[in-house]
């Protein structure tokens, strides 16, 4: 977005709060900002601005109406930075703590980065899945390492996750959502089950940092896709299950069961790096309790924002949240020993206004990941058996082609005799279907078709293993050229997808220069060495 030049500040920013923010910037920077840009509002009453200097260097200015909330953010950000966690750096704070400046982490949030998968009904492509994995692996870092030495008395609005807070949220669900549906229920019986539920949720005391608002909008990504965390001012001491449930069971994200299960496993494995973990069975049972709690909590919010404030986005979020609730009810009373509450929720999901929502097709994107390992370094003791006139010249450049068999295999121009040619025609062809006939394997609808079908992923697994081994050996020996070709019927869909993905994989994993040629599409691209 473009910053607004300072001459047009005018009446729109001459309010007292803005004047004080500009004064804070001037005191910190030594001059007034050259540009001011108001950013889209979040869920709180804080206002965000991007302030830029004459060189275009931006910082984020924040005006908050709650001193205590601002104090919590500033304290937590500074504490987390000392722990070397990926959070924004606080640059300056006003004396009354109603305004502060922080580093600008850019405009690319995880929410925007995975928009395609969300809009495709939960069919996330491999790149989107990898961003989700990176984020979920980083979560235990801020929860466990971030909690060490943290003075929770600085947290807002309360220092710890407790029964009183749980009951507040459950009653929020009751009054703002349940009563609005006009479902008949016995309030005293439900209240008794609520108290049992709250007791169970708080039965395991933990010294972890509970982020509380851990969602894709609050994760920013740098150019390499590394996640940075923002808007953690509502955090407190509490169980780590809450944030995992909050992130993975967000109704609008529409994660498939398979993808959720994989991300839970990623989190569980990452958690082992920071603390002693419970058994998988215990972990899953505890997580299920928090998923149910979080589902009721968000339904309360959707009810208030949708039914009472009449905001369409929140009304639209209710059906997928009800579907999440249906899935949870299927786990039974062994997991949720609250008979009256569960029977009431069962009746709730069968109300006419919550007609059955079709579950998105399972995401079959298994992915194809190779183990990270150091490349074996050639040893002089290898002797003449590995020597050729091409040894030691380097660096390696890989050429990757897609082509149509109707027009022949691409010519090798290196003089080295070529490399590999792979026939993609055994896999499901999107070109048979009218919606895909005029687009290619570089276009998102084709990518989703191929990855959802899954055949292309199974086809590429051994190709990746073979290519990795060959590239590593060529790098060891200082070879300069290697060629991979993928052919299909028209050189438009399957071969283009395979060539592009192998090229990006080799460039990302080994940092080598890769030249991509989609011959029949007239497309050439160079991925530079890193």
N, C-alpha and C positions, 0 to 999 in steps of 0.2 A: 504494500500500500504506500501511497505517496504522502509524505509529511506536508502539513499545511504551513506555508511561509509565515513568518512572524508578523508581517505588516497587517494581516487580516485577522489577528487575534480578536479585536473588537469586543463587543459586549458579551459575546458567548462565553468568554473565559475570564471576564472581569469580576467574577464572584470572588468572595473572600478566600475560599479554599484554594482556588486556582492561583490567586495572587501569592499565597503562601507557598504553594508548590514551586512556582517560578522563582520565588525568593530563595527557597532551599536549593534549587538547581544552581542559581547564580552564586550562592555562597560556596557550593561544592566545586563548581566548574570554573568560577571566576568571571563568567559572562552569561548573558541571557541565552536561552536556546534559539537557534536559527529557525527551528520548526517544531510544531506541536501537532500531534495526531491523536485524536481520541480513539481508543480501542473498544472493541465490542465488549459490552458489559458481561460480567459473570453472574453467578447466582446470589452474590452478597451485595451489600450496599457500597462496596468499594468501587471507585472509578479509576481506570487505568489510562495512562497517556504515554505515547512514545515521544520523547524529547530528543532532538538531534542538534549537534553543534554545527559549526560552519563547514566542517569536513564530512558531515553526514554520519558521524558516529552516534549511534542511538543509546539511550538508557530508558528504562521504564520508570515513570513517576506514578505513585499511588496515593490517592486521597481516600482515607477510610473514616467512617463516622464513629467507629468503635475503637477507642484507645486500647482497650484490653485485647481486642482481636489483632490489632496492628502490633502490639507489644509481643503477642504470642508468635506471630510470623517472624518478626525481627530476631527474637531470641532463638527460635528454632533454626532459622536460616544460618545464623552465626554459629550455633552449636554444630549443625550438620556440616558446615564448611570446615570446621576444625577437625571433624571426623573424616574429611576428604570425600564427602558424598556429593553426588551430582545435583546441586541446587544452585539457584541464583545467588550472586554475591550482593549483600546490602552495602550500598555506597554511602548513603547519608540518611539521617533520620532527624526530623524536626524535634524540638525540645518537648513539645506536647504529645509526640508520637502519633499525630493524626496524619502525617505525610512522610513518605520515605521514597528513596530512589534505589533501584536495583538494576543489575545487569540485564541486558536484553538478550533473551535466548532465541530470538527469531520468531518466525510466524508459522513454522511447520509443527503442528501438534500431531500426536499419535492418532487422535480422532480424525484429522484430515487425511493422514497418510493411509489409513485403512478404510477410507470412505467407500472405495469401490466394492470391497467385500460386504460391507454393511448394506449398501444399496443393491447388491446382487443377492440379498436374502440370506446372508451368512456364508456365501461361497467365497472364502478368502483365498487369494492366490498365494503362491509360495513366498513371494517377497513380503506380503502382508503378514503371513504367519510368522516369518522370521522376526519381524519387528515386534510382534506380540510376545514371542519367546524371549527376546532380549529384555523386554520390559519386565516380564514376570520373573525372570532370573535375577533382576536387579532389586525387586521388591524386598526380599529378606535383608538386603544390605542396609536400607534405611530403617527397616523395622527393628533389627537386632543391633547392628553396629551403631545406628543412630540413637538407640536408647541408652547406650553406655555413657554414664556421667551426666545424663540429662536431668535437669531439675523440673519435674512435671508440674510443680506449683505454678509455673509460667504458662501452662496450657489454658486454652480458652474453649468453651465456657466452664469446663470442669477438668480436673487433673486426671481422672481415671474413669474407665468404663465400668459402670456399676448397675445394680438392680434398679435403682431409681431412674437412671437414664433409659434402660431397656423398657421399663413400664411406661415411661413417657412416650416412647416411639410406638409401642403397641397400642396405647390409647389414642395416639395420633391416627393410626390405621383405623381404629374402631370408629372414631368420631368423624374423620374426614373422608373415609372411603366406605367402610362397612355400612354405616347408617344411611349413607347417600344411596345405597343400592336398594334400600327398603326390605332387606332380608330379615325375616323374623328370627331372633335368637334370644337366649336366656343370658342376660347380662352378668348375673352373679356367677353362673357356672363358667362363663367365658373368662371372667376376671380371675377366678381360681386357677384356671389353666394358664392364664397369662403369668401369674405369680410363679407357678411351677417352672414354666418356660424360662422366665427371667433368672430364677435361681440356678437352673442348669447352664445357662449361657455364661454366668459369672462364676461357675464353680471352680474353674481352673485359673488361678491367679498367674498372670504373666507380666514380666517387666519389659515387654516389647513396646515399640511405638506403634500405636494404632493410627494410621493415616486418616482414616474416617471417610475422606472424599477421594479415594483412589479410583480414578476413572481416566479414560483415554484423553479427555480434554485437559487434564492436569499433568500430562506428560508431553514435554517438548523434545524434539529430535534435532540433533545437529546434522551436519552434512553427511557424516558416516552412519547415521541412524542410531547413534548412542542416545539413550533416554536421559532426560533431566526432569526433576520433579519440581512442581510449583503448587501453590495454594494448599499448603499443609497446615494452615493456621488453626484448623479445627481438630488437630490430632491430640491424642492423650495416651496414657498408659492403658494397655489392654491386650487382648488375644490377637495373634497374627491372623487367625482364620477370617476375621471380619473383612479385611481388605481384599483377600483373595476372593471371597464370596461377592463382595461389592463389584469387583472388576469383571469377573468371569460370568456372573449372572445378571449383568446389566441387560435389561430386556431388549433395548433397541439394537444391541450389538449382534444378536441372533447367531451366537456361536453354535456350531453343531455339537452334538454330544461327543463326537470323536475328538474334535479340536479342543473342547473344554477338558476332556480327560487328559490329553497330551500336555496341555498347559498346567494342569494341576500337578502332573508328574514332574514337569520342568521345575515348578516351584518347590516341590517336595525335595527334589535332588539338590537344588540350590540352597535350601534351608539347612541342609547337612553341613554346609560350610561355616555356619554361624552358631549352631546350637545342637544339642542332642535332640533328635526328633523322636516323636512317639511312633508306635507301630503304624503301619499303613491302615489297618482296620480302624484303630482309634482315631487316626488323623481324618479319615473319610467320614466317620460318624460325627465327629465334632464339627467338621466343615459343613456337613448337612444341616446341623442345627443353625449355623450362621447363615446359610443360604436361605433357609425358611424365614429367619428373622429379617434378613435384608430384603426379601421379597415383600413381606408385609410392610416393612418400613417404606419402600419405594411406592407401594400402592397407596399408602397414606399421603405421600407427597403428590402422586399423580391425581389423587382424588381432590386434594385441596387446590392444586394448580389448574386442574382440568375442570372438575365439576363446579367449583366455586369461583375461580378466577377466569374460567372459560378460555383457557389457552389450548389451542388445538394440538400442539405438539405433545402435551401431557395426556390428552384424551387418546391420541393415537398410540401412546406407549402402553396403555392399559391392557389391550388384548395379548401382546406377547408376554407381559408380566403374569397374566392369568394362565397362559400356557406353561410358563415356568412353574407356577403353583401346581398345576395339574401333574407335572412331571414329579414334583416333590411328594405329592400325596401318594403316588404309586409306591414309594419306599415303605409305607406302612407304619404301624404303631411300634414296631421293634426299634425304629429310629426315632420316632416322634411319639413318646408315651403321654399324649395329651388328648384323651378320647373325645371330649366335648369340642375342643378347639378344632380338631381334625375333621370331625363330622360336620361342623359348621362351615369350614373351608371347602369341604367337598360339595356341600349344597351351594356355596357361593359360586363355584366354578360351573355349576349346571344352570345358572340363571340364564334366561333367554337373551339378555343383552350381551352375554359373553359366549356367543356362538363359537363352535369349535374352530380353532385356528390350525390350518395345515402346517405341520412341521416342515421347515426347509429340508431339501434333500441332503442326506449326509455328505459331508465334505470328504471326498476320497483323496484329497491331496496329501498323500503320505509323506511327500518330500523325498529328497535323495541327498543325504548329507554324508560326506566322507569324513573320516576321523582326522582331526588336526594332528599333525606330527612334523617334526623338524625334518628337512630334507637331508638325506645322507650325504655327507661331504666326501668327495672322491679322495682316495688315498694314493700316494705314489706307489705303495705296495701293490696296487691293482695291476700294475705291469702292462706290458704291450697288448694283452688280450683285449683291453678296452680302448685301444688307440686307433684312431683313423685320422685322415687328413682334415676332418671337420672339427676335431676335438679342440677345445680351449679357445675358440674364437668368440663365441657368445656376443651379445646376449641373445637369448632365444626370443624369436617372434613367431607367434602362432597365427595361421590363417584358417578361417572357418567359413565354409560356403554352404548355402542352401541352393538346391537346383531341382529341375524337373528331369526325370529320366527320359522323357520324350525328346529332350534337347541335348542329351549326352552329359557325361561326367565332366566337371570342370577341369580345365587343363592345368597341369603343374608347370609353373613358370620359374621355379627355383632351381631346377636342374638337379634336385636331390631325389627325384623319384616319387614325390607325393607322400601320402600318409595313409589315412583311413577313409573309407567310404562306407556309410551306414545307410541301409535301406529302411525308410520309415513306413513303407506302404502296408506293413502288417497291422498297423494301428488304426483305430477308428478315425474316419476321415470327415471332418466338419464340412468339407467342400460339397458333400452330398446334400446339404440342407440349405435351403434358400436364404435364411438370414445371414449365412457366413460366406456366401459365394463371392461377394465383392470386397471382402476385407481379408486380412492376412494373419499369420501367426504372431504378429507384433501387436495386434489389436486385442483389447481386453476381453471382448466377448469370446473370441477364439481361444484365448488363454484359459478362460474359465471353463469353456466347453472341454478342452483337452485335459485339464487338471481334474475337473470333476469326474470325467469318464475314467481316468486313472491309467489307461493302457500306456499312454505316452510316458508316464512316470516309471512304470515297470521296465519299459524299453530303455530308458536312459540310465537306470541304475548301473548296469554293467558297463555302459559307455563311459560313465563318470569314473568308474574304478580303473578302466583301461587307460583313459586319457590322463588321469592323475599319475599313474605309474609311469607312463611314457614321458610326460612333461618333466617329472622329477628327475628321471634318468637323463634326459636331454640337457637339463639345467646343470646336472652334475658334470656332464662331459663337455659343456660349453658349446653345444650345437646351436645353430642359428635359425633353423627353420623347421616347422612342423605344420602339417596340413590335415584338417578334418573336413569331410564333406557329408552332408545329409541330403538324401534325395527322396522325393515322393512323386506322386503322379503329376501335379502341376507346379511344384516348387512354390507353393503359395501359403499353405497352412502348417502341416506337420513338420516339414523340413525347416521352415523358417523358425518355428518355435524351438526346435531342437538346436539349431545352429546358434541362435541368439542366447539361449540359456547356457549352453556349454561355453560359449565365448565369455559371457559375464562371470560364470563360475571360475574359469581359469584365471581371468584377470583379477578377480577379487581374492582368490586363494593364494596365488603365486606372485601377483603384482607384475606380471609380464605384459608386454605389448601384444594386443590381439587385433587382427584385422578381420572384419566381418564383411562378407559379400553375399547379399541375397540376390543372386544373379537374375532370376526371372522377374524380380521386383525392381531392379535397377537401383538397389540401395547399397551403399557402402558406408562403413563406419569404422573408426579406429578407437579402441580402448587403450589409452596411453599407459605406459609402464609406470608403476608407483614404487 
